[in-house]
Amino acid sequence: MTILRDYQHDLIEDLRDPREAAEYLNAALEDGDCAVVTTALRNVIEALALPAHGEEAETLCRLKDYLGTAGLRLTISPR
């Protein structure tokens, strides 16, 4: 389990950079699986020490799907 813990620790460290977090979330959105988006968003929330209410990932997935039906794609970019 040390390798997994090291990977998660390194991932969280990398995601503290908003550019890395944006690329990571965009990759999850491209995957299209809501479980992948949920995990990615939780990791970014942890890395950036953002307050979480538990509904963010579900809302993001619904928005992605909604925009997809209109032929649009959701992307994330740093400020």
Contacts in CASP RR format, 6 or more apart in sequence:
PFRMAT RR
TARGET T0000
AUTHOR 0000-0000-0000
METHOD contacts of the structure
MODEL  1
MTILRDYQHDLIEDLRDPREAAEYLNAALEDGDCAVVTTALRNVIEALAL
PAHGEEAETLCRLKDYLGTAGLRLTISPR
11 43 0 8 1.000
11 47 0 8 1.000
12 43 0 8 1.000
12 46 0 8 1.000
12 47 0 8 1.000
13 47 0 8 1.000
14 20 0 8 1.000
14 24 0 8 1.000
14 47 0 8 1.000
15 21 0 8 1.000
15 24 0 8 1.000
15 43 0 8 1.000
15 44 0 8 1.000
15 46 0 8 1.000
15 47 0 8 1.000
15 48 0 8 1.000
16 47 0 8 1.000
16 48 0 8 1.000
18 48 0 8 1.000
18 78 0 8 1.000
18 79 0 8 1.000
19 78 0 8 1.000
21 44 0 8 1.000
21 47 0 8 1.000
21 48 0 8 1.000
21 76 0 8 1.000
21 78 0 8 1.000
22 76 0 8 1.000
22 77 0 8 1.000
22 78 0 8 1.000
24 40 0 8 1.000
24 43 0 8 1.000
24 44 0 8 1.000
25 37 0 8 1.000
25 40 0 8 1.000
25 41 0 8 1.000
25 44 0 8 1.000
25 76 0 8 1.000
26 75 0 8 1.000
26 76 0 8 1.000
27 40 0 8 1.000
28 36 0 8 1.000
28 37 0 8 1.000
28 39 0 8 1.000
28 40 0 8 1.000
28 41 0 8 1.000
29 37 0 8 1.000
29 64 0 8 1.000
29 73 0 8 1.000
29 74 0 8 1.000
29 75 0 8 1.000
29 76 0 8 1.000
31 37 0 8 1.000
32 64 0 8 1.000
34 57 0 8 1.000
34 58 0 8 1.000
34 61 0 8 1.000
37 57 0 8 1.000
37 60 0 8 1.000
37 61 0 8 1.000
37 64 0 8 1.000
38 57 0 8 1.000
38 58 0 8 1.000
38 61 0 8 1.000
41 56 0 8 1.000
41 57 0 8 1.000
41 60 0 8 1.000
42 52 0 8 1.000
42 57 0 8 1.000
44 50 0 8 1.000
45 52 0 8 1.000
45 56 0 8 1.000
60 74 0 8 1.000
63 74 0 8 1.000
64 74 0 8 1.000
67 73 0 8 1.000
67 74 0 8 1.000
68 74 0 8 1.000
END
